[in-house]
Amino acid sequence: MNEIVQLLIYGVVLGSILTMGAIGVSMIFGILRFAHFAHGDFMTLGAYIGLAFISAFGLSPWWALPSGMIGMAAVAVLIDKVLYQRIRRTQPVILLISSFGMALVIRAAVQLIWGSDNQSYAKGIQFPWRLDILGGLRIKPDHVWIVLIAFALVVAVHLFLTRTKMGKAMRAMSDNMDLALITGIPAERVITWTWVIGGGLAAAAGVFLGIDTRLYPVMGWTALLPVFAAAILGGIGRPYGAIAGGMVIGIAMEMSTLVIPAAYKPAVAFAIMVVMLVVRPQGLFKGTL
Amino acid sequence: MITIDNVSKAFGGLKAVQNVSFEVERGSITGLIGPNGAGKSTLFNIVAGLIPPDSGRITLEGTDITGIPPHRLFHMGLVRTFQIPHEFSRMTVRENLMVVPAGQSGENLFNAWFRWARVRREDSRVLEQVEEVLDFLEIGHVADELAGNLSGGQKKLLDLGRAMMTDAKAVLLDEPGAGVNRTLLGRISAAIQRLNTERGYTFCVIEHDMDLISTLCEPVHVMANGELIASGPMAELRQNEQVREAYLGGGVSGRAGE
């Protein structure tokens, strides 16, 4: 019992991190109609931008979050203007392959600038809180913060989508592109906002991953598969589904270590994605955005 | 208001529209009728900027708008609706209307973060306008319903509402009566009439329902085989031999005849 609850906690932490990536993937798919393969490397780059900021100014590790998010949002918009905007009118498959190329470019750039060794935000070991329930649970303070901040970001995205004009325009575009265009919804501005949010959340996922473990150049790439699994599980193109999808995948991945070796965790995400695409390709939820 | 000047369009060997000219007068509700395949919808699509014409010109209040894409025409005050209603199905009716007006501060990256007060003010002004539109069209009771759940007729009213949210000068209505029950049809027709007389909107209407056309439209233009064959008030057209011929000869006499 103790072990199950402990894994559940790890699962919620992993789920929070995956959710940050999956919301972005889902929104980009909803608006731009392509699977953004560079999203994992957006996570990596966001984490490293945060690292650069805190080491330059000697700040505490938590400053990596806002600085990484703002920096990555700006980089995402820049990448869109330089690359994706030019090929917007081509087939989705060309955009998909281009984003794959962009993933390689970003990863190579990260390795060139920061090297391929492991890095971390804070030196030393953090001692977990011990709770005397269920025979003693260990909870790391960092994990509590990750879940709380991820929750706050999800609430912020929700408020943006439902309360602001731009958020409504974004939902309108992912709902009915033709009608959005002829009713004068400013497509390019909606797209810019999509990258700001997608890039910012990707950086949050990257920083969380870095805080939880460490930073290395393929950290985001290895997280990309579960992120996509989460987005597909929730119904790609629907940010709210991505939240549920992220949690399910995260918890399933951690729980699986009860019965199979931990090295197979990504395979669990893969298996869920495949089953989902066969059984219910539209995702868990319909009509939720 | 809208001048259609000698417009032609062929798809391969099919001459869909041939040398059609007429004017949609300011403040009028102009009708466009004709049997299926007469070229009405093609002409509409040309005016709305979806298809470029092979030759001829379209002007809106003297400005040449030939070949200008639909989203730019929207900002110039020319709005169209579709035969099959379009809506943002996963948003509420109220939200469907709120997203329409463009060029507000809230959409600017800088303003949204740093000028909350101004964005708030504009949003509340938009909301007032939305309530007014909902009242006018009498669809207030479904304001919080997802637009995808509306009936066909309610969606057509929502289409009209979308046009009302802009300062539309002219509205192109593609079969506002298609697939709508009688009761709602009366309301749609009344709304068009009131928008025309009270608010000064100009309409150009394609419609197969002759009752709707004769109550609403003056003048009416008749197309057949891509050509304009007659124009005038509906009462006169009913007596016109060529018009009868077109409908009967076209084999689509049913709804149009008498």
HADDOCK unambig.tbl for C-alpha pairs under 7 A between the chains (distance, minus, plus):
assign (segid A and resid 165 and name CA) (segid B and resid 99 and name CA) 6.52 0.50 0.50
assign (segid A and resid 165 and name CA) (segid B and resid 106 and name CA) 6.00 0.50 0.50
assign (segid A and resid 165 and name CA) (segid B and resid 107 and name CA) 6.68 0.50 0.50
assign (segid A and resid 166 and name CA) (segid B and resid 106 and name CA) 6.42 0.50 0.50
assign (segid A and resid 166 and name CA) (segid B and resid 107 and name CA) 5.23 0.50 0.50
assign (segid A and resid 168 and name CA) (segid B and resid 99 and name CA) 6.24 0.50 0.50
assign (segid A and resid 169 and name CA) (segid B and resid 99 and name CA) 5.66 0.50 0.50
assign (segid A and resid 172 and name CA) (segid B and resid 88 and name CA) 5.88 0.50 0.50
assign (segid A and resid 175 and name CA) (segid B and resid 88 and name CA) 5.65 0.50 0.50
assign (segid A and resid 175 and name CA) (segid B and resid 89 and name CA) 6.82 0.50 0.50
assign (segid A and resid 175 and name CA) (segid B and resid 90 and name CA) 6.61 0.50 0.50
assign (segid A and resid 176 and name CA) (segid B and resid 88 and name CA) 5.74 0.50 0.50
assign (segid A and resid 179 and name CA) (segid B and resid 86 and name CA) 6.52 0.50 0.50
assign (segid A and resid 181 and name CA) (segid B and resid 71 and name CA) 5.66 0.50 0.50
assign (segid A and resid 182 and name CA) (segid B and resid 70 and name CA) 5.43 0.50 0.50
assign (segid A and resid 182 and name CA) (segid B and resid 71 and name CA) 4.37 0.50 0.50
assign (segid A and resid 182 and name CA) (segid B and resid 74 and name CA) 6.56 0.50 0.50
assign (segid A and resid 183 and name CA) (segid B and resid 71 and name CA) 6.34 0.50 0.50
assign (segid A and resid 183 and name CA) (segid B and resid 74 and name CA) 6.36 0.50 0.50
assign (segid A and resid 183 and name CA) (segid B and resid 100 and name CA) 6.06 0.50 0.50
assign (segid A and resid 184 and name CA) (segid B and resid 71 and name CA) 5.08 0.50 0.50
assign (segid A and resid 184 and name CA) (segid B and resid 74 and name CA) 6.15 0.50 0.50
assign (segid A and resid 184 and name CA) (segid B and resid 75 and name CA) 6.75 0.50 0.50
assign (segid A and resid 184 and name CA) (segid B and resid 100 and name CA) 7.00 0.50 0.50
assign (segid A and resid 184 and name CA) (segid B and resid 102 and name CA) 6.23 0.50 0.50
assign (segid A and resid 185 and name CA) (segid B and resid 100 and name CA) 6.87 0.50 0.50
assign (segid A and resid 185 and name CA) (segid B and resid 102 and name CA) 6.25 0.50 0.50
assign (segid A and resid 287 and name CA) (segid B and resid 90 and name CA) 5.94 0.50 0.50
assign (segid A and resid 289 and name CA) (segid B and resid 90 and name CA) 6.53 0.50 0.50
